[in-house]
Amino acid sequence: MAPQELHDDGKHKEAPTSTCTPPGSNSNPSGAVHPTTSSPPSDASGHRPAAANPFPLVLKFEEVVYKVKVGQATEGWCTRVVSSACGGRAGTRKNKAAALPPREKTIISGMSGAVRPGEMLAMLGPSGSGKTTLLTALGGRHRHALLSGKITYNGQPFSGAVKRRTGFVTQHDVLYPHLTVSETLWYTALLRLPRALGAGEKRAQAEAVARELGLTKVAHSMVGGVRGVRGLSGGERKRVSIGLEMLVDPSLLLLDEPTSGLDSTTAARIVGTLRRMAAGGGRTVVVTIHQPSSRLYHMFDKVLLLSAEGRPIYYGRAADALSYFASVGFASPLSVNPADLMLDLANGMPRTTPPHPSPHHPSYSLSLYFS
């Protein structure tokens, strides 16, 4: 698949969008994503204020594959003690196993897509499908020896300049429980913002982030989160974690399951905040999410659905997902949550029994996979 050129003049070529690649199909052994329907870019980027983000960033990934080496046995301390006590006979079989070459296990395969300023991409999939692995790869945090494919940022590979414009929010909040929200943002501003900025400018930046995330009411409350220290709620702590990355004004914001462990109302507030940051601030936002509600799902511009084997099933506009699956024989009631249907398909459990199309129909290989 030839890489498409990305230019900074705002005229970007659209990558393949709505795709369907059944995990068990042999029709595409390379794992490449084949376009089936077109997906125009989101209208959110068209309403982005010109001065909101001086460094808009287009993220594009093509045929991304990540593998790990498994089966490589290592001799631990316990093995050495037992081997020496038994005269070296106990570790004979393990030494033979260690001599065997390690094999590779594919975690994700054939991932392709593009996210533009003002858009928010949600990566859906069952547990163990490789959502966090792909997100970490997009953030430049994986070893290149195990990662193949092409990931570009405004048409360029990952670099120090891109790293400085990238914010990464992990699933678990890592915060000092005895600091207040104001102190947490203020100390982070002192450490991460350039030295050219004065103390007053850094404090103003921290206060602006607190206002943007709705943290002014709890600015003087301790973060908490440990036994014996009362503090913020789960949603407020998550917003503080997002605020730590927002201090550097990132062009690319990556979040690993930001709604995990939150109730539906708090999760909607978090995703709504991310939606405003993308559409209003011209940022490129990518999130992984396990099982969003219908209200959350409709806040996303694009969706990437991963199978349990780490292969792409659908990539395209979130609003087009139901009509796409209906076109390949997997229709669902209008009242169904699109995320529920997509996760059922990813797990191999369709809600409805698909018809039996001819071998020339696009849904033929997909029906074989679920039969």
Number of C-alpha atoms within 10 A of each C-alpha: 8 5 14 13 12 19 13 12 6 11 8 15 11 16 21 20 25 25 24 24 24 25 23 16 15 11 10 13 10 10 21 19 26 15 17 14 14 15 18 12 21 18 12 19 19 13 12 18 13 12 9 15 17 12 16 23 25 25 22 23 21 23 21 21 22 26 16 13 12 11 13 13 15 12 11 8 9 8 15 14 13 14 15 12 11 11 9 13 11 16 18 11 10 13 13 10 15 15 12 11 12 14 11 14 12 15 19 25 25 21 24 24 24 23 25 26 27 30 26 29 25 26 24 25 30 21 12 14 22 25 28 20 18 24 20 17 19 21 19 17 12 15 10 11 9 13 15 16 15 16 24 20 20 19 17 16 11 15 11 8 8 19 16 14 17 21 24 22 21 17 17 13 16 12 17 15 18 17 17 19 28 22 18 22 26 20 15 18 22 16 10 14 16 11 10 7 11 12 13 9 13 23 18 14 20 25 18 17 23 24 13 14 19 15 21 16 10 16 18 13 18 20 27 20 19 11 7 7 12 14 20 19 14 19 20 19 21 24 21 25 22 25 25 24 22 25 22 20 23 23 26 29 24 25 22 22 20 26 26 18 12 15 11 14 11 16 22 19 16 21 20 15 16 26 21 17 22 25 24 19 24 29 32 26 27 26 25 25 21 19 18 20 15 14 14 20 21 15 19 24 21 28 27 24 27 30 29 21 19 26 28 27 22 27 29 28 20 22 16 17 22 20 12 19 18 13 12 18 20 21 18 17 11 8 7 12 17 22 24 16 22 26 21 16 23 27 18 17 14 20 16 12 13 18 12 13 14 10 10 8 12 15 23 18 21 23 20 13 13 16 12
